[in-house]
Amino acid sequence: MQHLFRILLDTLALGYGAEGVAAVSGILTVIAIFLVIIIGALMNLIERLQLNLLEKILGLKAALFICNYFTIAGTIIHECAHALFAICSGAKVTEISFLDTKGDSLGHVSYVVRGPFFMKAIQHSLCACAPVFAGLFCELIIINQIFYGTNPIWGQVILWYLAISVIDHMSMSPIDIKHYFQGIWAVIPIVFAIIFGYGYFIVT
């Protein structure tokens, strides 16, 4: 991050003062905001394509079983991420399920936003993108254990299963994307302030 910040500062040639830091912070904020939605939407597309492919080969019931029940570990992490981000941002979780029997999704989380309008917007946005952040965090830990840990064969099998399950469910549904953009206006100033503070600290 530090090297990227300096590279952008040198590229823009605005100097290492507040003006240059602000310009780079704005660019990185836009990248961060859209990178989240790109990852979430891409994972959702891959999940849909996987389901459609398995449906053509094995039938709908078998496809839903593989995509949902077989990778239930990913579903649990996905729904827990929604719930955790909702609670941490001040929303009230009213329902969480890992074993839905209707539709093509195995789990869901229902929550109620609370507080001022600004806080409600933040709750919507953070809760929507939670599976992406949780998925990336878990994947980093799992992949590190796979390649650098000292695990028996059965441990490696479990870790690979978890890696596949997590990445299979770190998606953002169309409703998640709608909620993300519904409140992103409130998150952007916070992200910008964090990046600006970090950038100003490392270059001055």
Disulfide bonds with the S-S distance in Angstrom:
none
